[in-house]
């Protein structure tokens, strides 16, 4: 499950603009995706 989540995150992070069609010249969407992924890891670690 971790591998699938990691592959999906990398795909959306790297190719999300092409797949979904957003425009993000300043990188705010990629920063938000990275922070959400990071907070998910932290929260998942704390629950265990």
Residue frames as a rotation matrix with the C-alpha (Angstrom) as fourth column:
UNK 1
0.573 0.820 0.000 0.00
0.820 -0.573 0.000 0.00
0.000 0.000 -1.000 0.00
UNK 2
0.395 -0.520 -0.758 2.87
0.168 -0.770 0.616 2.34
-0.903 -0.370 -0.217 0.77
UNK 3
-0.644 -0.681 0.350 4.39
0.423 0.065 0.904 1.68
-0.638 0.730 0.246 -2.65
UNK 4
-0.125 0.704 0.699 1.12
0.971 -0.058 0.232 2.49
0.204 0.708 -0.676 -4.41
UNK 5
0.787 0.420 -0.452 0.70
0.545 -0.816 0.190 5.71
-0.289 -0.396 -0.871 -2.43
UNK 6
0.028 -0.875 -0.483 4.29
0.136 -0.475 0.869 6.71
-0.990 -0.090 0.106 -3.16
UNK 7
-0.680 -0.242 0.692 3.92
0.675 0.163 0.719 6.04
-0.287 0.957 0.053 -6.90
UNK 8
0.291 0.870 0.398 0.68
0.929 -0.356 0.099 8.02
0.228 0.341 -0.912 -7.04
UNK 9
0.680 -0.092 -0.727 2.25
0.336 -0.842 0.421 10.93
-0.651 -0.531 -0.542 -5.17
UNK 10
-0.398 -0.910 -0.114 5.27
0.230 -0.219 0.948 11.02
-0.888 0.351 0.296 -7.47
UNK 11
-0.483 0.282 0.829 3.06
0.876 0.141 0.462 10.84
0.013 0.949 -0.315 -10.55
UNK 12
0.624 0.776 0.094 0.81
0.767 -0.631 0.115 13.70
0.148 0.001 -0.989 -9.42
UNK 13
0.507 -0.503 -0.700 3.73
0.249 -0.692 0.678 15.73
-0.825 -0.518 -0.225 -8.12
UNK 14
-0.532 -0.846 0.038 5.77
0.225 -0.098 0.969 15.38
-0.816 0.524 0.243 -11.30
UNK 15
-0.939 0.150 0.309 3.09
0.317 0.025 0.948 15.19
0.135 0.988 -0.071 -14.00
UNK 16
-0.317 0.879 -0.355 -0.02
0.732 -0.011 -0.681 16.65
-0.603 -0.476 -0.640 -12.34
UNK 17
-0.285 0.171 -0.943 -0.01
-0.339 -0.938 -0.067 19.74
-0.896 0.300 0.326 -14.51
UNK 18
-0.810 -0.052 -0.584 -0.15
-0.582 0.204 0.788 17.61
0.078 0.978 -0.195 -17.63
UNK 19
-0.849 0.487 -0.203 -2.62
0.480 0.873 0.085 15.04
0.219 -0.025 -0.975 -16.26
UNK 20
-0.143 0.826 -0.545 -5.04
0.872 -0.155 -0.464 17.38
-0.468 -0.542 -0.698 -14.51
UNK 21
0.073 0.119 0.990 -4.29
0.849 -0.529 0.001 20.57
0.524 0.840 -0.140 -16.39
UNK 22
0.795 0.189 -0.576 -3.44
0.511 -0.720 0.469 23.06
-0.326 -0.668 -0.669 -13.67
UNK 23
0.331 -0.733 0.594 -1.09
0.348 -0.490 -0.799 25.96
0.877 0.471 0.093 -14.22
UNK 24
0.936 -0.083 -0.343 1.27
0.331 -0.132 0.935 26.65
-0.123 -0.988 -0.096 -11.35
UNK 25
0.539 -0.777 0.325 4.22
0.147 -0.293 -0.945 28.85
0.830 0.557 -0.044 -12.31
UNK 26
0.164 -0.486 0.858 5.16
-0.833 -0.535 -0.144 29.63
0.529 -0.691 -0.493 -8.67
UNK 27
-0.535 -0.408 -0.740 4.94
-0.107 0.901 -0.420 26.02
0.838 -0.146 -0.526 -7.48
UNK 28
-0.485 0.394 0.781 2.26
-0.872 -0.283 -0.399 26.53
0.064 -0.875 0.481 -4.82
UNK 29
0.622 0.761 -0.184 0.30
-0.750 0.647 0.138 23.43
0.224 0.052 0.973 -5.79
UNK 30
0.281 -0.596 -0.752 3.39
0.050 0.791 -0.609 21.23
0.958 0.134 0.252 -5.70
UNK 31
-0.738 -0.525 0.424 4.31
-0.350 -0.239 -0.906 22.66
0.576 -0.817 -0.008 -2.30
UNK 32
-0.050 0.812 0.582 0.80
-0.998 -0.016 -0.063 21.92
-0.042 -0.584 0.811 -0.99
UNK 33
0.716 0.274 -0.642 0.98
-0.407 0.911 -0.064 18.34
0.568 0.307 0.764 -2.34
UNK 34
-0.199 -0.890 -0.410 4.36
0.064 0.405 -0.912 17.80
0.978 -0.208 -0.023 -0.72
UNK 35
-0.718 -0.057 0.693 3.22
-0.631 -0.367 -0.684 19.19
0.293 -0.928 0.228 2.64
UNK 36
0.370 0.912 0.179 0.03
-0.925 0.344 0.158 17.06
0.082 -0.224 0.971 2.59
UNK 37
0.564 -0.246 -0.789 2.12
-0.080 0.934 -0.349 13.96
0.822 0.260 0.507 1.88
UNK 38
-0.538 -0.842 0.045 4.60
-0.052 -0.020 -0.998 14.87
0.841 -0.540 -0.033 4.62
UNK 39
-0.460 0.446 0.768 1.86
-0.884 -0.309 -0.350 15.53
0.081 -0.840 0.537 7.18
UNK 40
0.633 0.693 -0.346 0.21
-0.680 0.711 0.179 12.23
0.370 0.122 0.921 6.22
UNK 41
0.100 -0.697 -0.710 3.45
0.139 0.716 -0.684 10.40
0.985 -0.030 0.169 6.94
UNK 42
-0.787 -0.420 0.452 3.85
-0.323 -0.345 -0.881 12.16
0.526 -0.840 0.136 10.30
UNK 43
-0.065 0.847 0.527 0.25
-0.998 -0.062 -0.024 11.49
0.013 -0.528 0.849 11.35
UNK 44
0.676 0.289 -0.678 0.45
-0.400 0.917 -0.007 7.86
0.620 0.276 0.735 10.22
UNK 45
-0.274 -0.866 -0.419 3.66
0.109 0.405 -0.908 7.38
0.955 -0.295 -0.017 12.19
UNK 46
-0.748 -0.001 0.664 2.19
-0.599 -0.431 -0.675 8.93
0.287 -0.903 0.321 15.33
UNK 47
0.329 0.942 0.067 -0.92
-0.911 0.297 0.285 6.70
0.249 -0.155 0.956 15.18
UNK 48
0.358 -0.268 -0.894 1.16
0.020 0.960 -0.280 3.53
0.933 0.082 0.349 15.21
